[in-house]
Amino acid sequence: MFARATILALVTTLAPAVATAEPGCASLRVPMAEHQEVSCLDGLTTAGTVASGHTVPADWTGLTQSSLPQPRGVPGIQIDGYFPDASTTNTNHSWNHDAQFVIRLPDHWNGGLVVSGTPGNRRQYANDRAIADFVLSKGYAFAATDKGNTGTQFYRDGRHPGDAMAEWHRRLTQLAIATKAVVAQRYGRLPRRTTAAGISNGGYLVRWQLENHPWLFDGGIDWEGTLWRPEGPNLFTFLPEAMRDYPAYKAGDEQAHQRILAAGYAPGSEFLWQYHNDVYWDLTQRIYREELDPTFDGALEAGLPYCTSGTPNCDADYDYESRPREVGRAVNQIALTGRIGKPLITLQGTLDTLLPITRSGGVYRQMVRAKGRANLQHYHRIRNGNHADGLVDVYSDRLVPLAPEFQKAVTELEHWLDQPRQRATAPRTPEKQPPRTPHTGRQPPRAPRPQA
């Protein structure tokens, strides 16, 4: 009842955003938005929005295989806009304003809503091919946020370590509430079902929302979500291993090969290592380490790209366990617990070479079980799936795309939620949460934090 009352209040009491709308388009207002633009479109999927200029293909490049079906014929209303925010990393629409969002409302609505945060540090249209096209074709309303900061310097947002990532939580919550209000305006009633869905960092946000705001959602689909735990595993416990040993592995060192496997990377994924070394491992380690542990490299910002082990301040030698306890506290600010409160479907590929399955999806499954919530999660290991589907075009004989598995998961979640309510809700008895394992280590003085 709290959720419904809150949303209905937003529909009627909050001041409207500054808005523009095409002639004849419905007069809709997004609560809390600072600016919005409303458009009536003949096609809300990328088959139409690319031509009409209502998406940005660069936002979703590399996330899906080229053969992914592109549905057509979904007319409706699109709202683009942004919430108040002080940071300016998102340049879409030449707004130079973060907290941008997109909301799509199909004319033929099935009563459902899908809300999503973006993978990586991409902008609000990043899920258009992988998620939005399919759910819109099924009649769902869809909304996505840029999470409040974008790009490889996202860590400049916020005043303290972890602030930029903590903002992601608030932005997805904000968008979910606002979009429910817009749905009520458009269709005359609130959605009967609201699903959180996302890839990578977006999948992490699905988990976080179902742990912290289960009242806002009916369920979620977590597509290879990132795992953050102060005690590990997390990105910092396996990425440096791969970065440090990859040059020696490439030169033929079998011991280096075995160390990368021991760090969690799957046997049989070696054909993907070169690409991930060149594109993901180094950059991911440096920018997230700068967000959560900026003192590691002194006055440098996000370290030294592709430095070799032994170079001062080199992320290839980063040792999470030896870092000051403040780092653990920063990670704890964004950490997951496994205590989900609504049904969750988790998908992860066995050849995920950015977030190894044994250090991510498998661990989160154990966390959910440890909290007594195993009945609220369906965990699907996709044999020969990688982190993103872009490489399926290159290795069609070795990789299996996850986008079709996501589409199956949408139907699976629908059927699951249609079961008797007691099978799809968390236990009513509050569960005591033991304190997380503290992160130990030295405590040097912190360097000044760059301001947003």
Secondary structure, DSSP 4 states (H G I P E B T S, - for coil): -HHHHHHHHHHHHSPPPEEEE-TT------TT-SEEEEEEES--SHHHHHHHT-S-HHHHTTSS-TTS-------EEEEEEE---S-----GGG---SSEEEEEEESS--SEEEEEEPSTT--TTTTIIIIIHHHHHTT-EEEEE-TT--STTGGGSSSSTTHHHHHHHHHHHHHHHHHHHHHHHHHSS--SEEEEEEETHHHHHHHHHHHH-GGG-SEEEEES-----TTS-SHHHHHHHHHHHHHHHHTT-HHHHHHHHHTTPPTT-GGGHHHHIIIIIHHHHHHHHHHH-TTTTTT-SS--TTPPTTSTT-GGG--GGGS-HHHHHHHHHT---S---S-EEEEEETT-SSS-GGGTHHHHHHHHHHTT-GGGEEEEEETT--SSGGGGGT-TTT---SHHHHHHHHHHHHHHHTS-GGGSS--SS----PPPPPPP---PPPPPPPP-
